[in-house]
Structure formats: C-alpha cells, structure tokens
C-alpha cells in the first residue's frame, strides 16, 4: 500500500502538539497561591464610593488592606497567585460600622433578664415582648421567683411606664421583699431599687442630698441621679463573670449583623480600669471587629477633681497608654451630654409635654455644659454631644454659635448624636454651622405610636428623627443603635430610615423617607466619617482596610421593605474571613 507522506507528517505533528498541550496543562508542580492575597469576584461588589451605587468586578486584598479594585481580568493579571473567593452570586459591601454602641450596656443587658415593650433577639434566644402592665408584672414575678437571691443583686432591664404602668420602691418591696433587685429603665438612664438593694449598696439619702434627679422615697435614680449612682454600684453592675459573658454575646451579635467596626462615644460609664480591662479581655480573643473609644468628658471631669483641664490631660494620655491592635482611643475627640433620654420622655422640648407626668431634664447642669463645650471647642477637639429634644439640640446650637464666632474653626465636624425630635429650622442651623449628625432611626419604629397618644402627641411623635431634613441639606448623617436603645443591626436601622414604618405597622412622615444609597451610606462611609476614619474604612477603595460584609442579597436589588431581612453570610475583617456559621448559641 502506498503511504501518503503529507498525511503521515500531519499525524505526527498532531500527536506532538497534543503531547505538548497535555504537558502544558499538567505541570509537574502546581502553581502556588499566596495566602496573603485574596481575590473576591463572582457577585455584586458595591464600593460605596461616590454619590450612587458603584459596582466593580473584583477586589483584591493583600495582608490587611485592599490592594486592587477593578476588573477581574486585570486582577488576575496583577495577582496571579492570589487565592480566589467566588461570591457565587452573593453581595460584597464595605464592612458595616456601628458608630455609637455601648459595650458596657451590652455586657450588662445581654446576660441579665430582659422584660421590654418589644421583643429582643439575643444569642441565647428570643425574648418576648411585654406590652401591658399585667404581662410585665407576671413576667417580673416569674423572674423574681426563679432568679432572686438574698445575697446577690438581680437586675432586670426594659421597664417603661407607658407600657408597664407605675413603678416604685414600695412596689418592688412587695414583689421582692427578701432579695435585692434593681429595675433598669428601657432608656438605661434610670433605675428603681428596693430596700434590700439600698441596703446591699450601703447608700443613704444624705449621699444624694441636693440632687434633684433622685427620688429617694420611690427608690428612683434618673439622669444625673443615675450618673451619680453608677460609680457607687459599679462592682455589682459590672459583675466580672456576667460582664465577660455579656461581652462575648456582644461579639456574637457583631458577627451575626455584619459589623466590622464599633465605637463607644462616652468611655468610661463608671469605672475606667474595670471596663477597660474587661473589654480588652474580650478583644484579646481577636473577634472580627475593631473598637474605637471616645472619652466621656462629663465622667472624666468628675473623676479628675471636677476639673476639665485635668480631664483633658487624662484623655490625651490614653492613646499611648491603652491603644492595642484592635482598641483605639480616638485622639482629640470628646463626648458631652445635653438633655435627657427620649425613652424616658426626659428630653428637653420647646413645647410642653401633653401632661405634667413628663418633663425635660438636663443631663449636665447648663453652666457646666456651656463651660465644657467652650473648653473643648477652644482646644480644637471634635465634639460629640448627646442631644435628643428640639430644645436640648437648640441649646447646643446656641452655645456653639457663640463659640464659633469667638474662635472660628474649619472642618471641626461637631457631631450631634441621637436627635430624637427636631425640625427644618434646626436642620438649617446645623448646615450653617457645618455640624454633622449621627441619628437613631429606630426611635420612630419603637416610640412613635405610643408617644402619639402620650407625652408628645401625633404632630411631634409621628415626625421623630426627620433624617431627610439633614441629608437633603448636605449634612453628613450616620446611623447608630446606641445599643441597647436599638438592636445592633445596621440593616434594620437602614430599613427604618428607608421605610419609616413603626412597630404597629404605621407609616409616618413618609416625606422623610430616604433612598437606599443614602441609608447605606449611614452604616458605611458616613459612619466612618463620624469617627474621622473615612480614609481607612467605610468604602471599598485601594489602601483602605480589607473590611467587608457578605450579604445573601443586594440591598439595591430587593424590595425596600425586605432589606432588614437580608441574611448576613459573614465578614472579612482586615483580610480574615469569618462566616456567620461560626456563631454559637
């Protein structure tokens, strides 16, 4: 048979090329991946840069920081050895930021008993709401029966008079005559004590002589009275074993809700060394979030001989002495206090409350408050002020307007926190003074229906936390929980601002609804700005920390009413991926 030479040559070439191709596809040693680099792709990646939702195909982290943001093709070219994380259609956003949360409150509230007007989800399980006096008393009796001990303090958090009826020392003495008990108000600005608690704490009426915010007869300590009591009862309130358990539960909540950064404006609440050491003990476990602390100017004033200069001196020594890899005292920042709590209906209002049952309180006596504002303003501090009612806020504005005239400053970022009730006039004044805001949208959800009937009336109650008055004027606004004034759940806060829906399914002040992007700014880049950290966290940008939150769905692509229900799959904290599956009850 005659052999066709061209065909033979062609067959030889095909076999040769096939072997070469096989050799190329099956190298003797696999390509090594770089464990210090991870390429994220395969889902919606939202940067939160700019003024609308911006998407990229890929993000690369190198060590703790973001090294690349852009296309997948270029990422593969620049980082061929990076390990790869396929989002599989899920969504990657900047790590959520909680700019106003109290670890001390979390540590006390989470492991102790909760009987509140609304249900609470704790790592140990859900707590049902008690909406009537009868439900509250039944639950309280059960707690006393099962938990009260003659030699141990029992704290129960969540009481509110509008849902649960009157409270007094006599009431507690009848319910719990043989063991010490303290009923902590829903606001965490008040407490009621029975005789056994007074005896255990070894306190006397004379210890609080002249304090108008102590009602000794009823065992009631509120606002300034509560602040005076807390240092005395700190060894009981901050019980180390219970406190450690509470901090561990807080860490579980942070992961569950996608939070990679928290801040406490107002550290300490009572005992600096005890609170710091217990917090450090939790942070030494390396949970996937960072803590920023803003010194409490009012508490440090009293702890330093009622001297603002000495308080400031103590603040300025804190970063060097106490900062760690994941705990940072923010330099040249301070927290001060204007009026009382919105949950207590003790905020200062321009128009009177509906009844004399409620009245505004000042957390800091006005002469001292004015002195502190001017002192820290003149020393170029970023000032954070707790302020709730329109009169309480207006007082801050009036004082600061005078300070700005005497001592002009640029980029001062003076920030008002909470802002329960205000109107367009206040928003306009804030814009003119270049002030900023960190608000709690949850007030509307939890309080508007009840306060429409009691305390405020519908005109004011249905217009709580009018966020759009601020955002439409270009005032930077972040959202916070002030945990436990709201659940530490950024998506829930954003959902409330977007929908303005209440616990009773009411839709109030719909003209103040914000768009999804504005709301998501409030828990990412604007929350970073509240802490002066927008150059390091808050958006997905080269050079920033590799802090991400991974969501099952894209908040920009679901119905706004469902945003609060989007599952959190995990977080990336400084490049370390932690799944929510790791949460243990």
Secondary structure, DSSP 8 states (H G I E B T S, - for coil): ----HHHHHHHHHHHHHHHHHHHHHS-SS----EEEEEEEESSEEE---TTS--EESEEEEETTEEEEEE-HHHHHHH-TTEEEEE-TT-EEEE-EEESSB-HHHHHHHTTSEE--SS-EEETTEEE----SHHHHHHHHHHHHHHH-BTTB-EEEEEE-HHHH----HHHHHHH-SSS-EEEEETTSSEEEE-HHHHHHHT--GGGGTT-TTEEGGGTEEETHHHHHHHHHHHHHHT-HHHHHHHHHHHHHHHHHTTEEEEEEEEE-SS-HHHHHHHHHHHHTT--SSEEEEEEEHHHHHHHTTS-HHHHHHHHHHHHHHH--SSEEEEEEEEEEE-B--TTTT-S--SS--SSTT----BSS-HHHHHHHHHHHHHTT-EEEEEE-SHHHHHHHHHHHHHHHHHS--SS---EEEE--S--HHHHHHHHHTT-EEEE-THHHHHHHHHHHHTTS-HHHHTT-S-HHHHHTTT--EEE---BTSS-S-HHHHHHHHHH-B-TTS-B--GGG---HHHHHHHTTHHHHHHTT-TTTSSS--TTSB--EEEESS-GGGS-GGGGGG--EEEEEETTEEEEGGG---
